[in-house]
Amino acid sequence: MHHQSFTSPTFQDRFVKEAERKQITQVSRSQAYKLEKANKYPKRVQLSTRSVAWRLSELIAWVESRTQSRFS
């Protein structure tokens, strides 16, 4: 999956729900919550009383940081 750089002028940040979050990061829901509690994963944003989402830019940055640390 290729994403535009989020420093690109054409990039528009948006919220993503659980299914897309999992597809982007390849991290299970339970593991994502554990990492989030340990401040090692992007925080969920409460959209309503029963709805949460993640910022796409934060998920992409998290994936890129994990990829870069593997190859540095």
Predicted model as a PDB file, atoms N, CA, C, CB and O in Angstrom, pLDDT in the B-factor column:
MODEL        1                                                                  
ATOM      1  N   MET A   1       0.842  -1.176   0.000  1.00 49.00           N  
ATOM      2  CA  MET A   1       0.000   0.000   0.000  1.00 49.00           C  
ATOM      3  C   MET A   1       0.888   1.240   0.000  1.00 49.00           C  
ATOM      4  CB  MET A   1      -0.959  -0.002   1.218  1.00 49.00           C  
ATOM      5  O   MET A   1       1.743   1.390   0.873  1.00 49.00           O  
ATOM      6  N   HIS A   2       0.693   2.122  -0.964  1.00 53.00           N  
ATOM      7  CA  HIS A   2       1.494   3.331  -1.062  1.00 53.00           C  
ATOM      8  C   HIS A   2       0.648   4.527  -0.641  1.00 53.00           C  
ATOM      9  CB  HIS A   2       2.041   3.520  -2.500  1.00 53.00           C  
ATOM     10  O   HIS A   2      -0.478   4.698  -1.109  1.00 53.00           O  
ATOM     11  N   HIS A   3       1.192   5.340   0.233  1.00 53.00           N  
ATOM     12  CA  HIS A   3       0.507   6.552   0.689  1.00 53.00           C  
ATOM     13  C   HIS A   3       1.330   7.757   0.280  1.00 53.00           C  
ATOM     14  CB  HIS A   3       0.283   6.535   2.232  1.00 53.00           C  
ATOM     15  O   HIS A   3       2.558   7.701   0.212  1.00 53.00           O  
ATOM     16  N   GLN A   4       0.621   8.861   0.005  1.00 54.00           N  
ATOM     17  CA  GLN A   4       1.326  10.108  -0.234  1.00 54.00           C  
ATOM     18  C   GLN A   4       2.001  10.530   1.061  1.00 54.00           C  
ATOM     19  CB  GLN A   4       0.362  11.212  -0.752  1.00 54.00           C  
ATOM     20  O   GLN A   4       1.522  10.238   2.156  1.00 54.00           O  
ATOM     21  N   SER A   5       3.105  11.213   0.914  1.00 56.00           N  
ATOM     22  CA  SER A   5       3.762  11.763   2.091  1.00 56.00           C  
ATOM     23  C   SER A   5       2.817  12.758   2.752  1.00 56.00           C  
ATOM     24  CB  SER A   5       5.117  12.438   1.719  1.00 56.00           C  
ATOM     25  O   SER A   5       2.168  13.548   2.067  1.00 56.00           O  
ATOM     26  N   PHE A   6       2.738  12.723   4.089  1.00 56.00           N  
ATOM     27  CA  PHE A   6       1.821  13.648   4.726  1.00 56.00           C  
ATOM     28  C   PHE A   6       2.403  15.036   4.855  1.00 56.00           C  
ATOM     29  CB  PHE A   6       1.431  13.138   6.072  1.00 56.00           C  
ATOM     30  O   PHE A   6       1.778  15.907   5.459  1.00 56.00           O  
ATOM     31  N   THR A   7       3.597  15.272   4.298  1.00 55.00           N  
ATOM     32  CA  THR A   7       4.110  16.629   4.159  1.00 55.00           C  
ATOM     33  C   THR A   7       3.741  17.186   2.783  1.00 55.00           C  
ATOM     34  CB  THR A   7       5.645  16.659   4.366  1.00 55.00           C  
ATOM     35  O   THR A   7       3.951  18.367   2.508  1.00 55.00           O  
ATOM     36  N   SER A   8       3.195  16.335   1.930  1.00 57.00           N  
ATOM     37  CA  SER A   8       2.782  16.745   0.595  1.00 57.00           C  
ATOM     38  C   SER A   8       1.624  17.735   0.679  1.00 57.00           C  
ATOM     39  CB  SER A   8       2.383  15.522  -0.247  1.00 57.00           C  
ATOM     40  O   SER A   8       0.727  17.572   1.506  1.00 57.00           O  
ATOM     41  N   PRO A   9       1.639  18.765  -0.177  1.00 56.00           N  
ATOM     42  CA  PRO A   9       0.545  19.744  -0.131  1.00 56.00           C  
ATOM     43  C   PRO A   9      -0.806  19.137  -0.505  1.00 56.00           C  
ATOM     44  CB  PRO A   9       0.851  20.902  -1.061  1.00 56.00           C  
ATOM     45  O   PRO A   9      -1.842  19.704  -0.158  1.00 56.00           O  
ATOM     46  N   THR A  10      -0.824  18.000  -1.203  1.00 61.00           N  
ATOM     47  CA  THR A  10      -2.092  17.390  -1.596  1.00 61.00           C  
ATOM     48  C   THR A  10      -2.623  16.421  -0.547  1.00 61.00           C  
ATOM     49  CB  THR A  10      -1.929  16.670  -2.914  1.00 61.00           C  
ATOM     50  O   THR A  10      -3.742  15.927  -0.683  1.00 61.00           O  
ATOM     51  N   PHE A  11      -1.846  16.139   0.498  1.00 68.00           N  
ATOM     52  CA  PHE A  11      -2.297  15.202   1.531  1.00 68.00           C  
ATOM     53  C   PHE A  11      -3.390  15.837   2.376  1.00 68.00           C  
ATOM     54  CB  PHE A  11      -1.119  14.762   2.424  1.00 68.00           C  
ATOM     55  O   PHE A  11      -3.242  16.959   2.861  1.00 68.00           O  
ATOM     56  N   GLN A  12      -4.485  15.112   2.547  1.00 80.00           N  
ATOM     57  CA  GLN A  12      -5.551  15.554   3.450  1.00 80.00           C  
ATOM     58  C   GLN A  12      -5.696  14.515   4.536  1.00 80.00           C  
ATOM     59  CB  GLN A  12      -6.904  15.769   2.692  1.00 80.00           C  
ATOM     60  O   GLN A  12      -6.026  13.363   4.252  1.00 80.00           O  
ATOM     61  N   ASP A  13      -5.455  14.902   5.779  1.00 93.00           N  
ATOM     62  CA  ASP A  13      -5.601  13.976   6.884  1.00 93.00           C  
ATOM     63  C   ASP A  13      -7.082  13.649   7.063  1.00 93.00           C  
ATOM     64  CB  ASP A  13      -4.997  14.564   8.186  1.00 93.00           C  
ATOM     65  O   ASP A  13      -7.955  14.460   6.756  1.00 93.00           O  
ATOM     66  N   ARG A  14      -7.341  12.458   7.561  1.00 96.00           N  
ATOM     67  CA  ARG A  14      -8.719  12.058   7.821  1.00 96.00           C  
ATOM     68  C   ARG A  14      -8.720  11.028   8.938  1.00 96.00           C  
ATOM     69  CB  ARG A  14      -9.397  11.491   6.537  1.00 96.00           C  
ATOM     70  O   ARG A  14      -7.671  10.518   9.331  1.00 96.00           O  
ATOM     71  N   PHE A  15      -9.894  10.734   9.435  1.00 97.00           N  
ATOM     72  CA  PHE A  15     -10.037   9.708  10.455  1.00 97.00           C  
ATOM     73  C   PHE A  15     -10.284   8.364   9.794  1.00 97.00           C  
ATOM     74  CB  PHE A  15     -11.179  10.053  11.427  1.00 97.00           C  
ATOM     75  O   PHE A  15     -10.961   8.282   8.768  1.00 97.00           O  
ATOM     76  N   VAL A  16      -9.733   7.309  10.384  1.00 97.00           N  
ATOM     77  CA  VAL A  16      -9.988   5.958   9.896  1.00 97.00           C  
ATOM     78  C   VAL A  16     -10.563   5.125  11.032  1.00 97.00           C  
ATOM     79  CB  VAL A  16      -8.692   5.308   9.333  1.00 97.00           C  
ATOM     80  O   VAL A  16     -10.213   5.306  12.198  1.00 97.00           O  
ATOM     81  N   LYS A  17     -11.443   4.219  10.668  1.00 98.00           N  
ATOM     82  CA  LYS A  17     -12.081   3.340  11.643  1.00 98.00           C  
ATOM     83  C   LYS A  17     -11.266   2.054  11.796  1.00 98.00           C  
ATOM     84  CB  LYS A  17     -13.536   3.016  11.219  1.00 98.00           C  
ATOM     85  O   LYS A  17     -10.236   1.879  11.145  1.00 98.00           O  
ATOM     86  N   GLU A  18     -11.736   1.169  12.653  1.00 98.00           N  
ATOM     87  CA  GLU A  18     -11.010  -0.029  13.053  1.00 98.00           C  
ATOM     88  C   GLU A  18     -10.534  -0.894  11.882  1.00 98.00           C  
ATOM     89  CB  GLU A  18     -11.875  -0.848  13.946  1.00 98.00           C  
ATOM     90  O   GLU A  18      -9.358  -1.253  11.834  1.00 98.00           O  
ATOM     91  N   ALA A  19     -11.396  -1.231  10.958  1.00 98.00           N  
ATOM     92  CA  ALA A  19     -11.008  -2.138   9.873  1.00 98.00           C  
ATOM     93  C   ALA A  19      -9.850  -1.566   9.057  1.00 98.00           C  
ATOM     94  CB  ALA A  19     -12.207  -2.415   8.955  1.00 98.00           C  
ATOM     95  O   ALA A  19      -8.911  -2.287   8.717  1.00 98.00           O  
ATOM     96  N   GLU A  20      -9.917  -0.276   8.744  1.00 98.00           N  
ATOM     97  CA  GLU A  20      -8.845   0.348   7.967  1.00 98.00           C  
ATOM     98  C   GLU A  20      -7.578   0.505   8.807  1.00 98.00           C  
ATOM     99  CB  GLU A  20      -9.298   1.716   7.434  1.00 98.00           C  
ATOM    100  O   GLU A  20      -6.471   0.350   8.293  1.00 98.00           O  
ATOM    101  N   ARG A  21      -7.736   0.812  10.099  1.00 98.00           N  
ATOM    102  CA  ARG A  21      -6.586   0.903  10.999  1.00 98.00           C  
ATOM    103  C   ARG A  21      -5.812  -0.401  11.011  1.00 98.00           C  
ATOM    104  CB  ARG A  21      -7.035   1.260  12.417  1.00 98.00           C  
ATOM    105  O   ARG A  21      -4.583  -0.408  10.929  1.00 98.00           O  
ATOM    106  N   LYS A  22      -6.537  -1.500  11.113  1.00 98.00           N  
ATOM    107  CA  LYS A  22      -5.898  -2.816  11.143  1.00 98.00           C  
ATOM    108  C   LYS A  22      -5.199  -3.109   9.813  1.00 98.00           C  
ATOM    109  CB  LYS A  22      -6.939  -3.912  11.452  1.00 98.00           C  
ATOM    110  O   LYS A  22      -4.093  -3.650   9.801  1.00 98.00           O  
ATOM    111  N   GLN A  23      -5.829  -2.760   8.714  1.00 97.00           N  
ATOM    112  CA  GLN A  23      -5.236  -2.981   7.393  1.00 97.00           C  
ATOM    113  C   GLN A  23      -3.948  -2.175   7.229  1.00 97.00           C  
ATOM    114  CB  GLN A  23      -6.238  -2.607   6.287  1.00 97.00           C  
ATOM    115  O   GLN A  23      -2.977  -2.675   6.661  1.00 97.00           O  
ATOM    116  N   ILE A  24      -3.929  -0.952   7.714  1.00 96.00           N  
ATOM    117  CA  ILE A  24      -2.761  -0.077   7.567  1.00 96.00           C  
ATOM    118  C   ILE A  24      -1.601  -0.543   8.440  1.00 96.00           C  
ATOM    119  CB  ILE A  24      -3.130   1.365   7.921  1.00 96.00           C  
ATOM    120  O   ILE A  24      -0.459  -0.597   7.985  1.00 96.00           O  
ATOM    121  N   THR A  25      -1.896  -0.880   9.697  1.00 97.00           N  
ATOM    122  CA  THR A  25      -0.815  -1.176  10.645  1.00 97.00           C  
ATOM    123  C   THR A  25      -0.518  -2.660  10.805  1.00 97.00           C  
ATOM    124  CB  THR A  25      -1.153  -0.604  11.981  1.00 97.00           C  
ATOM    125  O   THR A  25       0.550  -3.024  11.296  1.00 97.00           O  
ATOM    126  N   GLN A  26      -1.446  -3.524  10.398  1.00 96.00           N  
ATOM    127  CA  GLN A  26      -1.290  -4.973  10.573  1.00 96.00           C  
ATOM    128  C   GLN A  26      -1.145  -5.365  12.044  1.00 96.00           C  
ATOM    129  CB  GLN A  26      -0.075  -5.465   9.790  1.00 96.00           C  
ATOM    130  O   GLN A  26      -0.454  -6.330  12.371  1.00 96.00           O  
ATOM    131  N   VAL A  27      -1.798  -4.616  12.922  1.00 98.00           N  
ATOM    132  CA  VAL A  27      -1.770  -4.857  14.360  1.00 98.00           C  
ATOM    133  C   VAL A  27      -3.191  -5.183  14.801  1.00 98.00           C  
ATOM    134  CB  VAL A  27      -1.195  -3.620  15.144  1.00 98.00           C  
ATOM    135  O   VAL A  27      -4.132  -4.473  14.447  1.00 98.00           O  
ATOM    136  N   SER A  28      -3.351  -6.257  15.574  1.00 98.00           N  
ATOM    137  CA  SER A  28      -4.678  -6.635  16.051  1.00 98.00           C  
ATOM    138  C   SER A  28      -5.245  -5.569  16.981  1.00 98.00           C  
ATOM    139  CB  SER A  28      -4.625  -7.989  16.770  1.00 98.00           C  
ATOM    140  O   SER A  28      -4.511  -4.732  17.507  1.00 98.00           O  
ATOM    141  N   ARG A  29      -6.534  -5.611  17.171  1.00 97.00           N  
ATOM    142  CA  ARG A  29      -7.198  -4.647  18.046  1.00 97.00           C  
ATOM    143  C   ARG A  29      -6.634  -4.715  19.467  1.00 97.00           C  
ATOM    144  CB  ARG A  29      -8.714  -4.900  18.066  1.00 97.00           C  
ATOM    145  O   ARG A  29      -6.306  -3.684  20.055  1.00 97.00           O  
ATOM    146  N   SER A  30      -6.522  -5.919  20.015  1.00 98.00           N  
ATOM    147  CA  SER A  30      -6.047  -6.034  21.401  1.00 98.00           C  
ATOM    148  C   SER A  30      -4.600  -5.567  21.542  1.00 98.00           C  
ATOM    149  CB  SER A  30      -6.172  -7.483  21.886  1.00 98.00           C  
ATOM    150  O   SER A  30      -4.253  -4.914  22.527  1.00 98.00           O  
ATOM    151  N   GLN A  31      -3.758  -5.894  20.570  1.00 98.00           N  
ATOM    152  CA  GLN A  31      -2.361  -5.449  20.619  1.00 98.00           C  
ATOM    153  C   GLN A  31      -2.265  -3.934  20.467  1.00 98.00           C  
ATOM    154  CB  GLN A  31      -1.536  -6.143  19.520  1.00 98.00           C  
ATOM    155  O   GLN A  31      -1.448  -3.292  21.127  1.00 98.00           O  
ATOM    156  N   ALA A  32      -3.093  -3.365  19.603  1.00 98.00           N  
ATOM    157  CA  ALA A  32      -3.099  -1.903  19.419  1.00 98.00           C  
ATOM    158  C   ALA A  32      -3.466  -1.219  20.731  1.00 98.00           C  
ATOM    159  CB  ALA A  32      -4.095  -1.487  18.295  1.00 98.00           C  
ATOM    160  O   ALA A  32      -2.851  -0.216  21.095  1.00 98.00           O  
ATOM    161  N   TYR A  33      -4.460  -1.747  21.448  1.00 96.00           N  
ATOM    162  CA  TYR A  33      -4.869  -1.139  22.717  1.00 96.00           C  
ATOM    163  C   TYR A  33      -3.767  -1.269  23.767  1.00 96.00           C  
ATOM    164  CB  TYR A  33      -6.165  -1.787  23.229  1.00 96.00           C  
ATOM    165  O   TYR A  33      -3.546  -0.343  24.548  1.00 96.00           O  
ATOM    166  N   LYS A  34      -3.078  -2.403  23.792  1.00 98.00           N  
ATOM    167  CA  LYS A  34      -1.962  -2.565  24.738  1.00 98.00           C  
ATOM    168  C   LYS A  34      -0.848  -1.564  24.432  1.00 98.00           C  
ATOM    169  CB  LYS A  34      -1.407  -4.011  24.685  1.00 98.00           C  
ATOM    170  O   LYS A  34      -0.317  -0.920  25.336  1.00 98.00           O  
ATOM    171  N   LEU A  35      -0.498  -1.439  23.147  1.00 98.00           N  
ATOM    172  CA  LEU A  35       0.548  -0.498  22.749  1.00 98.00           C  
ATOM    173  C   LEU A  35       0.120   0.951  23.028  1.00 98.00           C  
ATOM    174  CB  LEU A  35       0.885  -0.675  21.255  1.00 98.00           C  
ATOM    175  O   LEU A  35       0.936   1.778  23.436  1.00 98.00           O  
ATOM    176  N   GLU A  36      -1.150   1.246  22.807  1.00 98.00           N  
ATOM    177  CA  GLU A  36      -1.651   2.596  23.070  1.00 98.00           C  
ATOM    178  C   GLU A  36      -1.539   2.925  24.555  1.00 98.00           C  
ATOM    179  CB  GLU A  36      -3.114   2.734  22.600  1.00 98.00           C  
ATOM    180  O   GLU A  36      -1.144   4.033  24.918  1.00 98.00           O  
ATOM    181  N   LYS A  37      -1.882   1.975  25.408  1.00 98.00           N  
ATOM    182  CA  LYS A  37      -1.764   2.201  26.860  1.00 98.00           C  
ATOM    183  C   LYS A  37      -0.320   2.473  27.266  1.00 98.00           C  
ATOM    184  CB  LYS A  37      -2.300   0.989  27.637  1.00 98.00           C  
ATOM    185  O   LYS A  37      -0.068   3.240  28.196  1.00 98.00           O  
ATOM    186  N   ALA A  38       0.627   1.847  26.571  1.00 98.00           N  
ATOM    187  CA  ALA A  38       2.054   2.022  26.862  1.00 98.00           C  
ATOM    188  C   ALA A  38       2.638   3.227  26.116  1.00 98.00           C  
ATOM    189  CB  ALA A  38       2.829   0.752  26.488  1.00 98.00           C  
ATOM    190  O   ALA A  38       3.853   3.421  26.115  1.00 98.00           O  
ATOM    191  N   ASN A  39       1.788   4.028  25.487  1.00 98.00           N  
ATOM    192  CA  ASN A  39       2.219   5.193  24.692  1.00 98.00           C  
ATOM    193  C   ASN A  39       3.176   4.817  23.568  1.00 98.00           C  
ATOM    194  CB  ASN A  39       2.883   6.219  25.591  1.00 98.00           C  
ATOM    195  O   ASN A  39       4.121   5.550  23.278  1.00 98.00           O  
ATOM    196  N   LYS A  40       2.925   3.659  22.929  1.00 97.00           N  
ATOM    197  CA  LYS A  40       3.757   3.204  21.818  1.00 97.00           C  
ATOM    198  C   LYS A  40       2.950   3.041  20.535  1.00 97.00           C  
ATOM    199  CB  LYS A  40       4.432   1.889  22.175  1.00 97.00           C  
ATOM    200  O   LYS A  40       3.383   2.367  19.601  1.00 97.00           O  
ATOM    201  N   TYR A  41       1.781   3.660  20.500  1.00 98.00           N  
ATOM    202  CA  TYR A  41       0.875   3.530  19.356  1.00 98.00           C  
ATOM    203  C   TYR A  41      -0.009   4.778  19.333  1.00 98.00           C  
ATOM    204  CB  TYR A  41       0.004   2.204  19.446  1.00 98.00           C  
ATOM    205  O   TYR A  41      -0.292   5.347  20.388  1.00 98.00           O  
ATOM    206  N   PRO A  42      -0.445   5.210  18.160  1.00 98.00           N  
ATOM    207  CA  PRO A  42      -1.299   6.407  18.092  1.00 98.00           C  
ATOM    208  C   PRO A  42      -2.571   6.260  18.932  1.00 98.00           C  
ATOM    209  CB  PRO A  42      -1.676   6.697  16.640  1.00 98.00           C  
ATOM    210  O   PRO A  42      -3.161   5.182  19.015  1.00 98.00           O  
ATOM    211  N   LYS A  43      -2.967   7.351  19.540  1.00 98.00           N  
ATOM    212  CA  LYS A  43      -4.153   7.379  20.400  1.00 98.00           C  
ATOM    213  C   LYS A  43      -5.432   7.420  19.565  1.00 98.00           C  
ATOM    214  CB  LYS A  43      -4.100   8.590  21.347  1.00 98.00           C  
ATOM    215  O   LYS A  43      -5.493   8.048  18.509  1.00 98.00           O  
ATOM    216  N   ARG A  44      -6.437   6.735  20.072  1.00 97.00           N  
ATOM    217  CA  ARG A  44      -7.766   6.811  19.474  1.00 97.00           C  
ATOM    218  C   ARG A  44      -8.354   8.189  19.747  1.00 97.00           C  
ATOM    219  CB  ARG A  44      -8.697   5.692  20.029  1.00 97.00           C  
ATOM    220  O   ARG A  44      -8.014   8.839  20.736  1.00 97.00           O  
ATOM    221  N   VAL A  45      -9.240   8.625  18.856  1.00 97.00           N  
ATOM    222  CA  VAL A  45      -9.970   9.881  19.032  1.00 97.00           C  
ATOM    223  C   VAL A  45     -11.439   9.516  19.191  1.00 97.00           C  
ATOM    224  CB  VAL A  45      -9.744  10.875  17.814  1.00 97.00           C  
ATOM    225  O   VAL A  45     -12.006   8.808  18.357  1.00 97.00           O  
ATOM    226  N   GLN A  46     -12.046   9.998  20.255  1.00 97.00           N  
ATOM    227  CA  GLN A  46     -13.467   9.729  20.511  1.00 97.00           C  
ATOM    228  C   GLN A  46     -14.304  10.623  19.609  1.00 97.00           C  
ATOM    229  CB  GLN A  46     -13.830   9.965  22.017  1.00 97.00           C  
ATOM    230  O   GLN A  46     -14.273  11.845  19.750  1.00 97.00           O  
ATOM    231  N   LEU A  47     -15.054  10.026  18.678  1.00 97.00           N  
ATOM    232  CA  LEU A  47     -15.892  10.804  17.763  1.00 97.00           C  
ATOM    233  C   LEU A  47     -17.287  11.014  18.324  1.00 97.00           C  
ATOM    234  CB  LEU A  47     -15.981  10.115  16.411  1.00 97.00           C  
ATOM    235  O   LEU A  47     -17.903  12.056  18.100  1.00 97.00           O  
ATOM    236  N   SER A  48     -17.782  10.026  19.051  1.00 97.00           N  
ATOM    237  CA  SER A  48     -19.077  10.127  19.717  1.00 97.00           C  
ATOM    238  C   SER A  48     -19.040   9.159  20.896  1.00 97.00           C  
ATOM    239  CB  SER A  48     -20.278   9.804  18.730  1.00 97.00           C  
ATOM    240  O   SER A  48     -18.001   8.559  21.170  1.00 97.00           O  
ATOM    241  N   THR A  49     -20.138   9.006  21.581  1.00 96.00           N  
ATOM    242  CA  THR A  49     -20.128   8.136  22.763  1.00 96.00           C  
ATOM    243  C   THR A  49     -19.798   6.689  22.414  1.00 96.00           C  
ATOM    244  CB  THR A  49     -21.475   8.194  23.463  1.00 96.00           C  
ATOM    245  O   THR A  49     -19.268   5.963  23.255  1.00 96.00           O  
ATOM    246  N   ARG A  50     -20.099   6.257  21.193  1.00 96.00           N  
ATOM    247  CA  ARG A  50     -19.844   4.865  20.826  1.00 96.00           C  
ATOM    248  C   ARG A  50     -18.958   4.708  19.591  1.00 96.00           C  
ATOM    249  CB  ARG A  50     -21.145   4.166  20.590  1.00 96.00           C  
ATOM    250  O   ARG A  50     -18.962   3.655  18.954  1.00 96.00           O  
ATOM    251  N   SER A  51     -18.205   5.747  19.255  1.00 97.00           N  
ATOM    252  CA  SER A  51     -17.403   5.691  18.029  1.00 97.00           C  
ATOM    253  C   SER A  51     -16.015   6.291  18.250  1.00 97.00           C  
ATOM    254  CB  SER A  51     -18.120   6.430  16.887  1.00 97.00           C  
ATOM    255  O   SER A  51     -15.874   7.399  18.767  1.00 97.00           O  
ATOM    256  N   VAL A  52     -14.998   5.533  17.848  1.00 97.00           N  
ATOM    257  CA  VAL A  52     -13.626   6.032  17.892  1.00 97.00           C  
ATOM    258  C   VAL A  52     -12.995   5.872  16.522  1.00 97.00           C  
ATOM    259  CB  VAL A  52     -12.794   5.291  18.969  1.00 97.00           C  
ATOM    260  O   VAL A  52     -13.470   5.099  15.689  1.00 97.00           O  
ATOM    261  N   ALA A  53     -11.921   6.612  16.300  1.00 98.00           N  
ATOM    262  CA  ALA A  53     -11.177   6.523  15.043  1.00 98.00           C  
ATOM    263  C   ALA A  53      -9.748   6.954  15.324  1.00 98.00           C  
ATOM    264  CB  ALA A  53     -11.827   7.408  13.915  1.00 98.00           C  
ATOM    265  O   ALA A  53      -9.425   7.410  16.421  1.00 98.00           O  
ATOM    266  N   TRP A  54      -8.907   6.803  14.328  1.00 98.00           N  
ATOM    267  CA  TRP A  54      -7.504   7.199  14.427  1.00 98.00           C  
ATOM    268  C   TRP A  54      -7.216   8.176  13.304  1.00 98.00           C  
ATOM    269  CB  TRP A  54      -6.547   5.961  14.359  1.00 98.00           C  
ATOM    270  O   TRP A  54      -7.849   8.125  12.249  1.00 98.00           O  
ATOM    271  N   ARG A  55      -6.251   9.073  13.532  1.00 97.00           N  
ATOM    272  CA  ARG A  55      -5.824   9.985  12.467  1.00 97.00           C  
ATOM    273  C   ARG A  55      -4.922   9.208  11.516  1.00 97.00           C  
ATOM    274  CB  ARG A  55      -5.082  11.247  13.050  1.00 97.00           C  
ATOM    275  O   ARG A  55      -3.956   8.575  11.942  1.00 97.00           O  
ATOM    276  N   LEU A  56      -5.240   9.260  10.240  1.00 97.00           N  
ATOM    277  CA  LEU A  56      -4.467   8.554   9.225  1.00 97.00           C  
ATOM    278  C   LEU A  56      -3.000   8.968   9.280  1.00 97.00           C  
ATOM    279  CB  LEU A  56      -5.044   8.821   7.830  1.00 97.00           C  
ATOM    280  O   LEU A  56      -2.122   8.111   9.184  1.00 97.00           O  
ATOM    281  N   SER A  57      -2.717  10.251   9.430  1.00 96.00           N  
ATOM    282  CA  SER A  57      -1.330  10.731   9.446  1.00 96.00           C  
ATOM    283  C   SER A  57      -0.538  10.094  10.585  1.00 96.00           C  
ATOM    284  CB  SER A  57      -1.295  12.262   9.575  1.00 96.00           C  
ATOM    285  O   SER A  57       0.638   9.772  10.415  1.00 96.00           O  
ATOM    286  N   GLU A  58      -1.173   9.909  11.751  1.00 97.00           N  
ATOM    287  CA  GLU A  58      -0.479   9.313  12.892  1.00 97.00           C  
ATOM    288  C   GLU A  58      -0.205   7.835  12.663  1.00 97.00           C  
ATOM    289  CB  GLU A  58      -1.295   9.498  14.166  1.00 97.00           C  
ATOM    290  O   GLU A  58       0.851   7.333  13.049  1.00 97.00           O  
ATOM    291  N   LEU A  59      -1.151   7.130  12.036  1.00 97.00           N  
ATOM    292  CA  LEU A  59      -0.933   5.712  11.737  1.00 97.00           C  
ATOM    293  C   LEU A  59       0.202   5.543  10.726  1.00 97.00           C  
ATOM    294  CB  LEU A  59      -2.229   5.069  11.197  1.00 97.00           C  
ATOM    295  O   LEU A  59       1.063   4.676  10.883  1.00 97.00           O  
ATOM    296  N   ILE A  60       0.193   6.377   9.694  1.00 95.00           N  
ATOM    297  CA  ILE A  60       1.248   6.297   8.672  1.00 95.00           C  
ATOM    298  C   ILE A  60       2.605   6.601   9.295  1.00 95.00           C  
ATOM    299  CB  ILE A  60       0.961   7.279   7.505  1.00 95.00           C  
ATOM    300  O   ILE A  60       3.581   5.903   9.019  1.00 95.00           O  
ATOM    301  N   ALA A  61       2.678   7.628  10.127  1.00 96.00           N  
ATOM    302  CA  ALA A  61       3.944   7.974  10.782  1.00 96.00           C  
ATOM    303  C   ALA A  61       4.418   6.818  11.668  1.00 96.00           C  
ATOM    304  CB  ALA A  61       3.787   9.268  11.624  1.00 96.00           C  
ATOM    305  O   ALA A  61       5.613   6.528  11.720  1.00 96.00           O  
ATOM    306  N   TRP A  62       3.491   6.161  12.360  1.00 97.00           N  
ATOM    307  CA  TRP A  62       3.849   5.030  13.222  1.00 97.00           C  
ATOM    308  C   TRP A  62       4.415   3.887  12.379  1.00 97.00           C  
ATOM    309  CB  TRP A  62       2.617   4.545  14.034  1.00 97.00           C  
ATOM    310  O   TRP A  62       5.449   3.315  12.726  1.00 97.00           O  
ATOM    311  N   VAL A  63       3.748   3.552  11.282  1.00 96.00           N  
ATOM    312  CA  VAL A  63       4.223   2.480  10.395  1.00 96.00           C  
ATOM    313  C   VAL A  63       5.596   2.836   9.838  1.00 96.00           C  
ATOM    314  CB  VAL A  63       3.220   2.234   9.236  1.00 96.00           C  
ATOM    315  O   VAL A  63       6.497   1.997   9.829  1.00 96.00           O  
ATOM    316  N   GLU A  64       5.764   4.074   9.373  1.00 94.00           N  
ATOM    317  CA  GLU A  64       7.049   4.494   8.808  1.00 94.00           C  
ATOM    318  C   GLU A  64       8.157   4.444   9.854  1.00 94.00           C  
ATOM    319  CB  GLU A  64       6.940   5.908   8.229  1.00 94.00           C  
ATOM    320  O   GLU A  64       9.284   4.066   9.534  1.00 94.00           O  
ATOM    321  N   SER A  65       7.863   4.816  11.091  1.00 93.00           N  
ATOM    322  CA  SER A  65       8.899   4.776  12.131  1.00 93.00           C  
ATOM    323  C   SER A  65       9.311   3.339  12.428  1.00 93.00           C  
ATOM    324  CB  SER A  65       8.400   5.458  13.419  1.00 93.00           C  
ATOM    325  O   SER A  65      10.484   3.073  12.693  1.00 93.00           O  
ATOM    326  N   ARG A  66       8.367   2.420  12.386  1.00 90.00           N  
ATOM    327  CA  ARG A  66       8.688   1.005  12.621  1.00 90.00           C  
ATOM    328  C   ARG A  66       9.516   0.446  11.462  1.00 90.00           C  
ATOM    329  CB  ARG A  66       7.391   0.174  12.805  1.00 90.00           C  
ATOM    330  O   ARG A  66      10.441  -0.338  11.675  1.00 90.00           O  
ATOM    331  N   THR A  67       9.182   0.845  10.258  1.00 85.00           N  
ATOM    332  CA  THR A  67       9.906   0.376   9.076  1.00 85.00           C  
ATOM    333  C   THR A  67      11.328   0.925   9.081  1.00 85.00           C  
ATOM    334  CB  THR A  67       9.172   0.794   7.782  1.00 85.00           C  
ATOM    335  O   THR A  67      12.273   0.185   8.808  1.00 85.00           O  
ATOM    336  N   GLN A  68      11.495   2.207   9.385  1.00 80.00           N  
ATOM    337  CA  GLN A  68      12.815   2.828   9.390  1.00 80.00           C  
ATOM    338  C   GLN A  68      13.696   2.223  10.466  1.00 80.00           C  
ATOM    339  CB  GLN A  68      12.697   4.332   9.596  1.00 80.00           C  
ATOM    340  O   GLN A  68      14.890   2.029  10.240  1.00 80.00           O  
ATOM    341  N   SER A  69      13.139   1.918  11.635  1.00 70.00           N  
ATOM    342  CA  SER A  69      13.957   1.367  12.712  1.00 70.00           C  
ATOM    343  C   SER A  69      14.451  -0.036  12.385  1.00 70.00           C  
ATOM    344  CB  SER A  69      13.170   1.348  14.011  1.00 70.00           C  
ATOM    345  O   SER A  69      15.492  -0.452  12.894  1.00 70.00           O  
ATOM    346  N   ARG A  70      13.729  -0.772  11.551  1.00 68.00           N  
ATOM    347  CA  ARG A  70      14.160  -2.102  11.126  1.00 68.00           C  
ATOM    348  C   ARG A  70      15.367  -2.050  10.194  1.00 68.00           C  
ATOM    349  CB  ARG A  70      13.018  -2.821  10.440  1.00 68.00           C  
ATOM    350  O   ARG A  70      16.223  -2.935  10.217  1.00 68.00           O  
ATOM    351  N   PHE A  71      15.421  -1.006   9.379  1.00 68.00           N  
ATOM    352  CA  PHE A  71      16.456  -0.942   8.345  1.00 68.00           C  
ATOM    353  C   PHE A  71      17.563   0.044   8.668  1.00 68.00           C  
ATOM    354  CB  PHE A  71      15.840  -0.578   7.030  1.00 68.00           C  
ATOM    355  O   PHE A  71      18.413   0.297   7.814  1.00 68.00           O  
ATOM    356  N   SER A  72      17.588   0.610   9.862  1.00 61.00           N  
ATOM    357  CA  SER A  72      18.653   1.552  10.217  1.00 61.00           C  
ATOM    358  C   SER A  72      19.782   0.859  10.928  1.00 61.00           C  
ATOM    359  CB  SER A  72      18.113   2.669  11.085  1.00 61.00           C  
ATOM    360  O   SER A  72      20.764   1.502  11.300  1.00 61.00           O  
TER     361      SER A  72                                                      
ENDMDL                                                                          
END                                                                             
